[in-house]
């Protein structure tokens, strides 16, 4: 990629592997830190996922693997992160204000990925949607309380689409209006769960639709939004 883009051989690179579905949020958080602490830096984030390599035939002992195989898809996306944009030269699409991560209580073993002789295998507990929906409001409150925001329908939503059941339960738990997860559901239906690349696809879908509808911001006309991912 460095050679194809004509970048210097000495350009700083950081490669991350086996981070799972939450990596889309993770790389944006790391890119934000790099850009803000290196004056003038522009960070190219690339998420490339070939989830087809995890395909395995069904077995009596691991029927849960069929769920993941039905949901996942292949995809790649890229985005550039910077700080202090150059006036009249750069036009930022979104602004990253703050970023954080947490470990959900009682989540050990909920989503497992193992590198074995047969390749990469995944196993999911049935209660993953319930585990996420049970804890999502606490995480949101911790993030948005300093900003004085408690109405989740006042935000635009970039939610990693782990699967329809997760989106349905989060939507119900937070009493979200159906349109709040439109971009997320669109990407899931068109491309499947592409692991880390999903949130970048959703950002682009929201940007595209906001422009098409003539809205005042790339976030569906709304000033503040939330992007979240989850995974093993």
Protein Blocks (a to p, Z undefined) as FASTA:
>chain_A
ZZmnopafklccdddehkbjmlmmmmmmmmmmmmmmmghiacdddddddfklmpccddfk
lmmlmmmmmmpccddddddddehiaehkbccfbdcfbdcddddehkgokaccdddfkbcc
ddddfklmmmmmmmmmmmmmmmmmmnopabfklpccddddfbfklmmmmmmmnopafklm
mmmmmmmmmnopnhjmmmmmmmmmmmmmmmmnopabfnloiabdcdddddZZ
